[in-house]
Amino acid sequence: MNWEETIDARGLLCPLPVLKLRKRIKSLKIGDTACLLADDPAAVVDVPHFCAEAGHELVEITEAGGHQAYLVRKAV
């Protein structure tokens, strides 16, 4: 799957990965996707929670090279 925005939050701790995602997803159009790269252990809880609260779709989470990639589709 292709995405419009890549957000590299590796090395950042909670709440910075979600804050970066929230800021960058605002500039996307509804239906566009962003890929957040994060290695903060709290992100596995924080990102799905953010998506649920903000109304965005968490399309998938993949594990790669010591970090996770969260694919998020802007829904609102």
ChimeraX commands (.cxc) that place a marker at each C-alpha (Angstrom):
marker #1 position 0.00,0.00,0.00 radius 0.5
marker #1 position 1.19,3.50,-0.77 radius 0.5
marker #1 position 0.87,6.45,1.59 radius 0.5
marker #1 position 1.11,10.20,1.28 radius 0.5
marker #1 position 3.18,10.95,4.38 radius 0.5
marker #1 position 5.96,9.20,6.30 radius 0.5
marker #1 position 6.52,10.31,9.87 radius 0.5
marker #1 position 9.76,9.11,11.45 radius 0.5
marker #1 position 9.32,9.17,15.22 radius 0.5
marker #1 position 11.96,6.54,15.99 radius 0.5
marker #1 position 13.93,7.45,19.09 radius 0.5
marker #1 position 11.12,9.61,20.47 radius 0.5
marker #1 position 9.24,8.72,23.63 radius 0.5
marker #1 position 5.58,9.09,24.58 radius 0.5
marker #1 position 3.73,11.30,23.80 radius 0.5
marker #1 position 5.90,12.64,20.94 radius 0.5
marker #1 position 5.13,9.96,18.30 radius 0.5
marker #1 position 1.38,10.55,18.61 radius 0.5
marker #1 position 1.82,14.33,18.72 radius 0.5
marker #1 position 3.83,14.21,15.48 radius 0.5
marker #1 position 1.18,12.00,13.88 radius 0.5
marker #1 position -1.64,14.31,14.98 radius 0.5
marker #1 position 0.13,17.40,13.64 radius 0.5
marker #1 position 1.03,15.90,10.25 radius 0.5
marker #1 position -2.28,14.14,9.61 radius 0.5
marker #1 position -4.12,17.47,9.85 radius 0.5
marker #1 position -2.61,18.56,6.54 radius 0.5
marker #1 position -3.79,15.43,4.70 radius 0.5
marker #1 position -7.04,15.06,2.81 radius 0.5
marker #1 position -9.71,12.68,4.05 radius 0.5
marker #1 position -8.84,9.22,2.76 radius 0.5
marker #1 position -5.10,9.93,2.59 radius 0.5
marker #1 position -2.76,7.72,4.59 radius 0.5
marker #1 position 0.28,8.34,6.76 radius 0.5
marker #1 position 2.91,5.86,7.91 radius 0.5
marker #1 position 4.26,6.48,11.41 radius 0.5
marker #1 position 7.56,4.81,12.29 radius 0.5
marker #1 position 8.03,4.44,16.04 radius 0.5
marker #1 position 10.07,2.36,18.45 radius 0.5
marker #1 position 8.57,3.64,21.71 radius 0.5
marker #1 position 6.99,0.66,23.53 radius 0.5
marker #1 position 4.04,2.86,24.55 radius 0.5
marker #1 position 3.18,3.54,20.89 radius 0.5
marker #1 position 1.51,0.12,20.55 radius 0.5
marker #1 position -1.16,1.42,22.95 radius 0.5
marker #1 position -1.01,5.15,22.18 radius 0.5
marker #1 position -1.40,5.05,18.39 radius 0.5
marker #1 position -4.50,2.80,18.33 radius 0.5
marker #1 position -6.01,4.89,21.13 radius 0.5
marker #1 position -5.33,8.12,19.25 radius 0.5
marker #1 position -6.91,6.72,16.08 radius 0.5
marker #1 position -10.01,5.56,17.96 radius 0.5
marker #1 position -10.41,8.88,19.76 radius 0.5
marker #1 position -9.75,11.06,16.70 radius 0.5
marker #1 position -11.84,8.94,14.33 radius 0.5
marker #1 position -9.01,7.86,12.02 radius 0.5
marker #1 position -8.60,4.31,10.71 radius 0.5
marker #1 position -5.60,2.28,11.85 radius 0.5
marker #1 position -5.12,0.23,8.68 radius 0.5
marker #1 position -2.24,-1.95,9.87 radius 0.5
marker #1 position 0.70,-2.29,12.22 radius 0.5
marker #1 position 3.85,-4.02,11.00 radius 0.5
marker #1 position 7.06,-4.84,12.80 radius 0.5
marker #1 position 10.33,-4.08,11.02 radius 0.5
marker #1 position 13.92,-3.73,12.19 radius 0.5
marker #1 position 13.23,-2.96,15.85 radius 0.5
marker #1 position 10.38,-0.53,15.22 radius 0.5
marker #1 position 6.74,-0.57,14.22 radius 0.5
marker #1 position 5.12,1.00,11.18 radius 0.5
marker #1 position 1.57,2.26,11.78 radius 0.5
marker #1 position -0.46,2.91,8.65 radius 0.5
marker #1 position -3.21,5.41,9.45 radius 0.5
marker #1 position -5.96,6.63,7.09 radius 0.5
marker #1 position -7.38,10.07,7.77 radius 0.5
marker #1 position -11.12,9.68,8.20 radius 0.5
marker #1 position -12.29,13.06,9.50 radius 0.5
marker link #1:1,2 radius 0.2
marker link #1:2,3 radius 0.2
marker link #1:3,4 radius 0.2
marker link #1:4,5 radius 0.2
marker link #1:5,6 radius 0.2
marker link #1:6,7 radius 0.2
marker link #1:7,8 radius 0.2
marker link #1:8,9 radius 0.2
marker link #1:9,10 radius 0.2
marker link #1:10,11 radius 0.2
marker link #1:11,12 radius 0.2
marker link #1:12,13 radius 0.2
marker link #1:13,14 radius 0.2
marker link #1:14,15 radius 0.2
marker link #1:15,16 radius 0.2
marker link #1:16,17 radius 0.2
marker link #1:17,18 radius 0.2
marker link #1:18,19 radius 0.2
marker link #1:19,20 radius 0.2
marker link #1:20,21 radius 0.2
marker link #1:21,22 radius 0.2
marker link #1:22,23 radius 0.2
marker link #1:23,24 radius 0.2
marker link #1:24,25 radius 0.2
marker link #1:25,26 radius 0.2
marker link #1:26,27 radius 0.2
marker link #1:27,28 radius 0.2
marker link #1:28,29 radius 0.2
marker link #1:29,30 radius 0.2
marker link #1:30,31 radius 0.2
marker link #1:31,32 radius 0.2
marker link #1:32,33 radius 0.2
marker link #1:33,34 radius 0.2
marker link #1:34,35 radius 0.2
marker link #1:35,36 radius 0.2
marker link #1:36,37 radius 0.2
marker link #1:37,38 radius 0.2
marker link #1:38,39 radius 0.2
marker link #1:39,40 radius 0.2
marker link #1:40,41 radius 0.2
marker link #1:41,42 radius 0.2
marker link #1:42,43 radius 0.2
marker link #1:43,44 radius 0.2
marker link #1:44,45 radius 0.2
marker link #1:45,46 radius 0.2
marker link #1:46,47 radius 0.2
marker link #1:47,48 radius 0.2
marker link #1:48,49 radius 0.2
marker link #1:49,50 radius 0.2
marker link #1:50,51 radius 0.2
marker link #1:51,52 radius 0.2
marker link #1:52,53 radius 0.2
marker link #1:53,54 radius 0.2
marker link #1:54,55 radius 0.2
marker link #1:55,56 radius 0.2
marker link #1:56,57 radius 0.2
marker link #1:57,58 radius 0.2
marker link #1:58,59 radius 0.2
marker link #1:59,60 radius 0.2
marker link #1:60,61 radius 0.2
marker link #1:61,62 radius 0.2
marker link #1:62,63 radius 0.2
marker link #1:63,64 radius 0.2
marker link #1:64,65 radius 0.2
marker link #1:65,66 radius 0.2
marker link #1:66,67 radius 0.2
marker link #1:67,68 radius 0.2
marker link #1:68,69 radius 0.2
marker link #1:69,70 radius 0.2
marker link #1:70,71 radius 0.2
marker link #1:71,72 radius 0.2
marker link #1:72,73 radius 0.2
marker link #1:73,74 radius 0.2
marker link #1:74,75 radius 0.2
marker link #1:75,76 radius 0.2
view
